[in-house]
């Protein structure tokens, strides 16, 4: 079970198909790696189908807050049928990639060094304004200190990292701390690989931020 599961409201939006492509992929990766969240999603899906079959026409949108509370309370009573596992071919160097990520990895993709501190692969998700990236940090290396003017979603795919909000391992899901400054540092061991989905460009808060933030805001770094 993940030490840091995705919020239940986000899982509900995922099941309902209400998330943009970037956050949707982040949640899909979390669900693929965290059995407890996968079971919650399966139960929500089964319960949602049952509710739609029983609701009279015109009442589906009524009392959403009450319906949400009832839905979460009834999750344990909904049976879940195990799904067959799906295997996808992984390109060399991406053996760690969970199944939902594989279709977004093209042959020839490679890491690029950013600011001499970490490696990045930018993912292009058509129709989504979020910046979606795979980041790789070697043990003991960290991202520059920064804060977020918008939402940030992080899911750990390999290794782990620690910042001011806690320690995160494979499958853990983090919702960005907003205006709180943080500096994620990779834990000892294998490199930390995570997918990061950012709603708005980050704001660097270290000594070089004044010169680098204009480049960050334009997506140049």
Secondary structure, DSSP 8 states (H G I E B T S, - for coil): --SS---HHHHHHHHHT-S-HHHHHHHHHHHHH-HHHHHHHHHHHHHHHHHHHHS-TT-TTTTHHHHHHHHHHTGGGS-------------TT-TT--HHHHTT--TT---EEETTTEEEEEE--TT--SEEEEEEE-TT-B---EEESS-EEEEEEES-EEETTEEE-TT-EEE--TTS-B--EE-SSS-EEEEEEESS-EEE-STTHHHHHHHHHTT--
